[in-house]
């Protein structure tokens, strides 16, 4: 397959059709839903004011339901600003409800800024421009030219003439409210990241941060927002009949989000009672105040391209240092595991000095990315020979019944496929990494990434306990030099994986 035919396939995938218009809602359920004006983010954070000056509060969000509810509640009670940075922001069920919360916040005067990477914008032109038309909402697109605003020939030209630049994507994921509270981690904004998809959901992980470390997140967001790579959406696309002055243009969105058929009532009830839940979290000791939490982010553009598709970045260097300094153990979760000679040498050096390394990644049965699995499969044997133990996630992992949103399990009489998307490390039982970084060349050299590095035995024990469960046989298969679980996948999926061998590993 030629390089340019491959580019065409990539571009066609990036230019898929967008979701259609919102359906009419038969009843206006919004009239029965009211915001509790006695609640504010400032009031909820009052007990932590002194701690937030010198320490970082850390609370790990393991399941999609709580992670979604935390974002919804923070949007509902934000007072000044909401800054959002994502690789994927879909206008599916979760995405539309998220947009509704953002519009409601903007209606109260909250300034909302949304930065999305161009290649995975999964929203229609009308949706983007309507949202951006709100006087308190701004949308920018990172590194445009391969999806929005250009025809297929211009997109092909960008890949052909600036291949390295076109492949540099923004994979950072941060949600910052009033500059005081941050959620970061593996989740994008789409149904499957919050256990809402009826066919396939991700086991993922986020972390909520309060206080000191949020300053670094704010500075990172500002650097991306002000970068020349981030372009106002109105400079990329236009719509001739857009009614920006129509005062009812958000009404259908509001009615959709209020409809209990679209947003299950037990979920909304949990949002309403979150202040009490937050108090219980504090009293249970699960919200920890720490001296050492580092938020590490790549810079916009990652590297200057002088080394082609290589070059590393701030996150890459930070993670290499952590592996090099490990003394006893490293447990890793990475949905996409594509190693290079450099990374295998790094792991080999660690195992040679006695460090026990275990990695959990997706099996062929659970993966959503055949290209990535093909890259992993090519070097699976070489990775095992470094002394690393590899486990592959089961699509029917028993863990899904504990992690996945109870609301989904109540609604369906079957269980969707469960795939791994968490990107985490626990090192020596005392350092935890939660972020966006996959163990692959794309994260190492092309995509901008961000991670929270948390120095805490208690957090490491908590996350490590969850990892330990997922290494068990009911949740994953151990792959060895003698056996792997590829045969558990269907013949068609195995055949499709074989055809992906033509894709160069350095862009996976």
SULSULUR-V536247 format. One record per backbone hydrogen bond with DSSP energy under -0.5 kcal/mol. NH is the residue of the N-H (numbers start at 1). CO is the residue of the C=O. E is the energy in kcal/mol with one decimal. If there is no record, write none. Layout:
BEGIN
NH_CO_E + NH_CO_E
END
This chain:
BEGIN
6_2_-2.0 + 7_3_-1.9 + 8_4_-1.8 + 9_5_-1.9 + 10_6_-2.2 + 11_7_-2.6 + 12_8_-2.6 + 13_9_-1.9 + 14_10_-1.8 + 15_11_-1.2 + 16_13_-0.9 + 26_24_-0.5 + 29_27_-1.2 + 31_28_-0.7 + 32_29_-1.5 + 33_30_-1.6 + 34_32_-0.5 + 37_35_-1.1 + 39_36_-1.7 + 41_77_-1.4 + 44_40_-2.1 + 45_41_-1.7 + 46_42_-0.7 + 46_43_-0.8 + 48_45_-2.1 + 49_46_-1.3 + 52_48_-2.7 + 53_49_-0.6 + 53_50_-1.0 + 54_50_-0.6 + 54_51_-0.9 + 55_51_-2.7 + 56_290_-2.5 + 57_210_-2.3 + 58_288_-2.7 + 59_208_-2.1 + 61_206_-2.3 + 62_60_-0.9 + 67_63_-1.8 + 68_64_-2.5 + 69_65_-2.4 + 70_66_-2.4 + 71_67_-1.5 + 72_68_-2.5 + 73_69_-3.0 + 74_70_-2.3 + 75_71_-2.2 + 76_72_-2.3 + 77_73_-1.9 + 78_75_-0.6 + 82_111_-2.4 + 83_176_-2.8 + 84_82_-0.5 + 84_113_-2.9 + 85_174_-2.6 + 86_115_-2.2 + 89_120_-0.7 + 90_189_-3.0 + 91_122_-1.7 + 96_92_-2.8 + 97_93_-2.0 + 98_94_-2.5 + 99_95_-2.4 + 100_96_-2.1 + 101_97_-2.0 + 102_98_-2.0 + 103_99_-2.7 + 104_100_-2.4 + 105_101_-2.0 + 106_102_-2.6 + 107_103_-2.4 + 108_104_-1.1 + 108_105_-0.7 + 109_106_-1.6 + 110_105_-2.1 + 111_80_-2.9 + 112_110_-0.6 + 112_136_-3.1 + 113_82_-2.6 + 114_138_-2.7 + 115_84_-2.6 + 116_140_-2.1 + 117_86_-1.4 + 118_142_-2.1 + 120_117_-0.6 + 121_118_-1.5 + 122_89_-0.6 + 122_120_-0.8 + 128_124_-2.3 + 129_125_-2.7 + 130_126_-2.5 + 131_127_-2.2 + 132_128_-2.5 + 133_129_-1.3 + 134_131_-1.2 + 137_134_-1.9 + 138_112_-2.4 + 140_114_-2.8 + 141_231_-3.0 + 142_116_-2.9 + 143_229_-2.8 + 155_151_-1.9 + 156_152_-2.4 + 157_153_-2.1 + 158_154_-1.9 + 159_155_-2.0 + 160_156_-2.6 + 161_157_-2.8 + 162_158_-2.3 + 166_162_-2.8 + 167_163_-1.5 + 168_164_-0.5 + 168_165_-1.1 + 169_167_-1.0 + 171_169_-0.8 + 171_448_-2.0 + 174_85_-2.1 + 175_183_-1.6 + 176_83_-2.9 + 177_181_-2.6 + 178_81_-2.9 + 180_177_-2.4 + 181_177_-1.7 + 182_209_-2.5 + 183_175_-2.1 + 184_207_-2.1 + 185_173_-0.8 + 186_205_-2.4 + 189_88_-2.3 + 190_188_-0.9 + 193_190_-1.6 + 194_191_-1.8 + 196_191_-2.3 + 197_191_-0.6 + 201_417_-2.8 + 202_192_-2.8 + 203_419_-3.3 + 204_202_-0.8 + 206_61_-2.3 + 207_184_-2.8 + 208_59_-3.2 + 209_182_-3.1 + 210_57_-2.0 + 211_180_-1.4 + 212_55_-2.4 + 214_211_-1.6 + 215_212_-1.5 + 216_213_-0.6 + 217_213_-1.3 + 218_214_-2.6 + 219_215_-2.3 + 220_216_-2.2 + 221_217_-2.6 + 222_218_-2.4 + 223_219_-1.9 + 224_220_-1.8 + 225_221_-3.0 + 226_222_-2.3 + 227_224_-0.7 + 230_227_-1.6 + 231_141_-2.7 + 231_229_-0.6 + 233_139_-2.3 + 235_232_-1.9 + 236_233_-1.4 + 237_233_-1.9 + 242_239_-1.4 + 244_242_-1.0 + 246_243_-1.3 + 247_245_-0.6 + 249_246_-1.6 + 251_248_-1.9 + 254_250_-2.3 + 255_251_-2.5 + 256_252_-2.0 + 257_253_-2.3 + 258_254_-1.8 + 259_255_-1.2 + 262_259_-2.1 + 263_259_-1.7 + 267_264_-1.4 + 268_264_-1.7 + 269_265_-2.4 + 270_266_-1.3 + 271_267_-1.6 + 272_268_-2.2 + 273_269_-1.5 + 274_271_-1.3 + 276_273_-0.5 + 277_273_-1.9 + 278_274_-3.5 + 279_275_-1.8 + 280_276_-1.9 + 281_277_-2.3 + 282_278_-2.0 + 283_279_-2.3 + 284_280_-2.0 + 285_281_-0.8 + 285_282_-0.7 + 286_281_-1.3 + 287_281_-0.9 + 288_58_-2.2 + 288_286_-0.8 + 290_56_-2.6 + 290_288_-0.6 + 293_291_-0.6 + 294_453_-2.8 + 295_293_-0.5 + 296_294_-0.6 + 296_451_-3.1 + 298_449_-2.5 + 302_299_-2.4 + 303_301_-3.0 + 308_305_-1.8 + 310_307_-1.5 + 317_313_-2.4 + 318_314_-2.1 + 319_315_-2.5 + 320_316_-2.3 + 321_317_-2.1 + 322_318_-1.7 + 323_319_-2.3 + 324_320_-2.7 + 325_321_-1.6 + 326_322_-0.6 + 326_323_-1.0 + 330_356_-2.6 + 331_426_-2.4 + 332_358_-2.5 + 333_424_-2.8 + 334_360_-2.4 + 337_335_-0.5 + 338_336_-0.6 + 338_439_-2.6 + 339_337_-0.5 + 344_340_-2.6 + 345_341_-2.1 + 346_342_-2.0 + 347_343_-2.3 + 348_344_-2.7 + 349_345_-2.4 + 350_346_-1.6 + 351_347_-2.7 + 352_348_-2.2 + 353_349_-1.0 + 353_350_-0.5 + 354_351_-1.6 + 355_350_-2.4 + 356_328_-2.7 + 357_355_-0.6 + 358_330_-2.2 + 359_389_-2.5 + 360_332_-2.8 + 361_359_-0.5 + 361_391_-2.6 + 362_335_-1.0 + 363_393_-0.9 + 367_363_-2.0 + 373_369_-2.2 + 374_370_-2.4 + 375_371_-1.9 + 376_372_-2.4 + 377_373_-2.9 + 378_374_-1.5 + 379_375_-0.7 + 379_376_-0.9 + 380_377_-0.8 + 383_379_-2.2 + 384_380_-2.3 + 385_381_-1.9 + 386_383_-1.5 + 387_384_-1.7 + 388_383_-0.9 + 389_357_-2.5 + 390_479_-0.8 + 391_359_-3.0 + 392_477_-3.4 + 393_361_-3.0 + 394_475_-2.6 + 397_394_-1.3 + 398_474_-1.9 + 400_397_-1.8 + 401_398_-1.6 + 402_399_-1.2 + 403_399_-2.3 + 404_400_-2.3 + 408_405_-0.8 + 409_405_-1.5 + 410_406_-2.1 + 411_407_-1.4 + 412_408_-2.1 + 416_414_-0.5 + 417_199_-2.4 + 418_395_-1.9 + 419_201_-2.9 + 419_417_-0.5 + 421_203_-2.8 + 422_203_-1.6 + 424_333_-1.6 + 424_422_-0.5 + 425_433_-1.9 + 426_331_-2.4 + 427_431_-2.9 + 428_329_-2.8 + 430_427_-2.2 + 431_427_-1.8 + 432_454_-2.7 + 433_425_-2.9 + 434_452_-2.1 + 435_423_-1.9 + 436_450_-2.3 + 439_336_-0.6 + 440_438_-2.0 + 444_440_-2.0 + 445_441_-2.6 + 446_441_-0.5 + 446_442_-2.2 + 447_442_-2.4 + 448_169_-2.7 + 451_296_-2.5 + 452_434_-2.8 + 453_294_-3.4 + 453_451_-0.6 + 454_432_-3.5 + 454_452_-0.6 + 455_292_-2.3 + 455_453_-0.6 + 456_430_-1.5 + 456_454_-1.1 + 460_456_-2.2 + 461_457_-2.3 + 462_458_-2.2 + 463_459_-2.9 + 464_460_-2.5 + 465_461_-1.9 + 466_462_-1.5 + 467_463_-2.3 + 468_464_-2.6 + 469_465_-1.8 + 470_466_-1.6 + 471_467_-1.1 + 471_468_-0.5 + 472_468_-0.6 + 472_469_-1.1 + 475_472_-2.0 + 476_472_-2.0 + 477_392_-2.9 + 479_390_-2.6 + 479_477_-0.5 + 480_483_-2.6 + 488_485_-2.1 + 489_486_-1.8 + 494_490_-1.9 + 495_491_-2.4 + 496_492_-2.6 + 497_493_-1.9 + 498_494_-1.6 + 499_495_-1.5 + 500_496_-0.8 + 500_497_-0.8 + 501_498_-1.3 + 502_499_-0.8 + 503_500_-1.8 + 507_504_-1.4 + 508_505_-1.6
END
